[in-house]
């Protein structure tokens, strides 16, 4: 599962949609981004396997998807939560200095905000995550332009372009679909 979760950052298409969803979620709470402070964002993920027999095994053992048979399926973003705790200062804390310094050295990224992104996968209804990845993540300028430029988008019909589609507003939920 951790391997699937790593693809959220490495795939540009997935990463863009995740960033736009995070922007929409932060804005829906009336919060303002800052290049000096990072919000804590929790992304809960799951997997929807192709084979129905894999559902039970995914719900009962974390080793199933990591060590044994790797099921075919889709990683799904279940929820994006902007945590209630105050944003962390990325200028004052020594552990964030190298990251902020790297971004500040490039003029185009020095004004872009960071989020402290936590991605978690829970096994069944267990209280502790089986797989948890946490890191500082730079929200791209392109994601901001997409989030600001579009108010809605159309999901095309599987029956073809002549059948139109479904128009949806740009929200955290629709971006994570």
C-alpha positions in Angstrom: 0.0 0.0 0.0 2.9 2.4 0.8 4.1 1.9 -2.8 0.7 2.9 -4.2 0.7 6.0 -1.9 4.1 7.1 -3.2 2.6 7.4 -6.6 0.4 10.4 -5.5 3.5 12.6 -5.6 5.4 11.0 -8.5 2.5 11.1 -11.0 2.1 14.7 -12.2 -1.6 14.2 -13.1 -2.5 12.8 -9.7 -0.4 15.3 -7.9 -2.0 18.2 -9.7 -5.5 17.0 -8.8 -4.5 16.4 -5.2 -3.0 19.9 -5.0 -6.1 21.5 -6.4 -8.2 19.5 -4.0 -6.0 20.7 -1.1 -6.3 24.4 -2.3 -10.1 24.0 -2.4 -10.3 22.4 1.0 -8.1 25.1 2.6 -10.1 27.9 0.9 -13.4 26.3 2.0 -12.3 26.8 5.6 -11.6 30.5 5.0 -7.8 30.1 5.5 -5.1 31.9 3.6 -2.0 30.3 2.3 1.4 31.8 3.2 5.0 30.9 2.1 6.1 31.1 5.8 3.6 28.7 7.4 2.5 25.2 6.4 -0.9 23.8 7.1 -1.2 20.2 8.2 -3.2 18.3 5.7 -4.3 14.7 6.2 -5.2 12.7 3.1 -6.9 9.4 3.8 -6.5 6.8 1.0 -7.9 3.4 0.3 -7.7 0.9 -2.6 -10.5 -0.5 -4.7 -9.4 -3.8 -6.0 -10.5 -5.2 -9.4 -11.1 -8.7 -8.0 -13.9 -8.9 -5.4 -12.0 -11.6 -3.5 -9.2 -9.2 -2.7 -11.5 -6.9 -0.6 -11.5 -9.3 2.4 -7.7 -9.8 2.4 -7.1 -6.0 2.1 -9.4 -5.4 5.1 -7.7 -8.0 7.3 -3.9 -7.9 6.7 -1.5 -5.1 5.9 1.1 -7.6 4.6 -1.3 -8.7 1.8 -0.6 -5.7 -0.5 3.0 -5.2 0.6 4.6 -8.7 0.6 2.3 -11.1 -1.0 -0.1 -11.0 -4.0 -0.4 -7.5 -5.2 -4.0 -6.9 -6.2 -4.9 -4.9 -9.3 -6.9 -1.9 -8.3 -7.2 1.9 -8.0 -5.8 4.0 -5.2 -8.6 6.2 -4.0 -8.5 9.5 -2.1 -11.2 9.0 0.5 -10.9 12.3 2.3 -8.8 15.5 2.6 -8.7 17.0 6.0 -7.1 20.3 6.9 -6.2 19.7 10.5 -7.4 22.1 13.2 -4.0 22.6 14.7 -2.2 25.9 13.9 0.1 26.0 10.9 3.7 25.3 11.5 6.3 28.0 10.8 8.7 26.8 8.1 11.1 29.7 8.8 11.6 29.2 12.5 12.1 25.4 12.7 15.6 24.1 11.9 14.3 20.9 10.4 12.4 22.9 7.6 15.3 25.3 6.9 16.9 23.2 4.0 13.5 22.8 2.3 12.5 26.5 2.6 16.1 27.5 1.5 15.8 25.3 -1.6 12.5 26.9 -2.5 13.6 30.4 -1.7 16.6 30.0 -4.1 14.2 29.8 -7.0 12.3 33.1 -7.4 9.2 31.5 -8.9 8.8 29.2 -5.9 9.7 31.5 -3.0 6.2 32.9 -2.8 4.4 29.5 -3.1 3.1 27.9 0.1 4.0 24.6 1.6 1.7 22.1 3.3 2.7 19.4 5.7 1.1 16.6 3.8 0.3 13.4 5.7 -1.0 10.5 3.6 -2.5 7.6 5.7 -4.0 4.2 4.9 -6.0 2.5 7.7 -6.7 -1.2 7.8 -10.4 -1.9 8.0 -11.7 0.0 11.0 -8.4 0.0 13.0 -7.5 3.1 14.8 -3.8 3.3 13.7 -2.7 3.8 10.2 -1.0 0.8 8.6 1.0 3.0 6.2 1.7 6.7 6.9 3.8 9.1 4.8 4.4 12.6 6.0 6.5 15.4 4.3 6.5 19.0 3.3 4.9 19.5 -0.1 5.1 22.6 -2.3 1.8 23.6 -3.9 2.6 24.4 -7.5 1.8 27.7 -9.3 0.0 25.7 -11.9 -2.3 24.2 -9.3 -3.1 27.7 -8.1 -4.0 28.8 -11.6 -6.2 25.7 -12.2 -7.9 26.2 -8.8 -8.6 29.8 -9.5 -9.4 29.6 -13.2 -12.0 27.0 -13.2 -15.4 27.1 -11.4 -16.6 23.8 -12.9 -15.6 21.0 -15.2 -17.4 18.4 -17.3 -16.9 14.7 -16.8 -17.5 13.2 -20.3 -20.0 10.4 -20.8 -18.6 7.0 -21.4 -21.1 6.7 -24.3 -19.1 9.2 -26.3 -18.8 13.0 -26.8 -22.2 13.3 -28.5 -23.8 12.3 -25.2 -22.4 15.3 -23.3 -21.4 14.7 -19.7 -21.9 15.8 -16.1 -20.9 19.3 -15.1 -19.5 19.5 -11.5 -18.2 22.4 -9.4 -14.5 22.4 -8.6 -14.3 21.3 -5.0 -12.0 19.2 -2.9 -14.4 16.2 -3.3 -14.7 16.5 -7.1 -10.9 16.9 -7.6 -10.3 13.8 -5.5 -12.9 11.7 -7.5 
